[in-house]
Amino acid sequence: MNANIIFKSRWSTASFGDTADTSPVELSALGAHLELCQRAHGRLFFLQCVAQNIHGFVIGRFVTTLVAVALLVGVLSLAL
């Protein structure tokens, strides 16, 4: 059974048969996005990452953190 089967592609692109090319609007949006990414990874990016990690740690242990802060405040108030 040697049947010649020809498969047609069943996908299409947004170019509708034309050559795929970028429009000025798309290039402008890409430029704005890249500029935003560069600003987001600026000088304070490391501090933002540290703050997010600390926030995740504290939120995961919220009750324990409240007890630890209350104990610290209690010890400091007795020491003064």
Backbone hydrogen bonds, N-H to C=O, Kabsch-Sander energy under -0.5 kcal/mol:
donor,donor_aa,acceptor,acceptor_aa,energy
3,A,1,M,-0.9
4,N,2,N,-0.5
5,I,3,A,-0.8
6,I,4,N,-0.6
7,F,5,I,-0.6
8,K,6,I,-0.5
16,F,13,T,-1.0
18,D,15,S,-1.8
21,D,19,T,-0.5
27,L,23,S,-2.3
28,S,24,P,-2.2
29,A,25,V,-2.4
30,L,26,E,-2.4
31,G,27,L,-2.4
32,A,28,S,-2.3
33,H,29,A,-2.2
34,L,30,L,-2.6
35,E,31,G,-2.2
36,L,32,A,-2.1
37,C,33,H,-2.3
38,Q,34,L,-2.2
39,R,35,E,-2.2
40,A,36,L,-2.0
41,H,37,C,-1.3
42,G,39,R,-1.1
45,F,42,G,-1.2
48,Q,44,L,-2.2
49,C,45,F,-2.1
50,V,46,F,-2.2
51,A,47,L,-2.6
52,Q,48,Q,-2.2
53,N,49,C,-2.1
54,I,50,V,-2.5
55,H,51,A,-2.5
56,G,52,Q,-2.3
57,F,53,N,-2.1
58,V,54,I,-2.8
59,I,55,H,-2.7
60,G,56,G,-1.6
61,R,57,F,-0.8
61,R,58,V,-0.7
62,F,59,I,-1.0
65,T,61,R,-2.6
66,L,62,F,-2.3
67,V,63,V,-2.3
68,A,64,T,-2.5
69,V,65,T,-2.6
70,A,66,L,-2.4
71,L,67,V,-2.6
72,L,68,A,-2.3
73,V,69,V,-2.6
74,G,70,A,-2.4
75,V,71,L,-2.7
76,L,72,L,-2.5
77,S,73,V,-2.3
78,L,74,G,-1.7
79,A,75,V,-1.8
80,L,76,L,-1.4
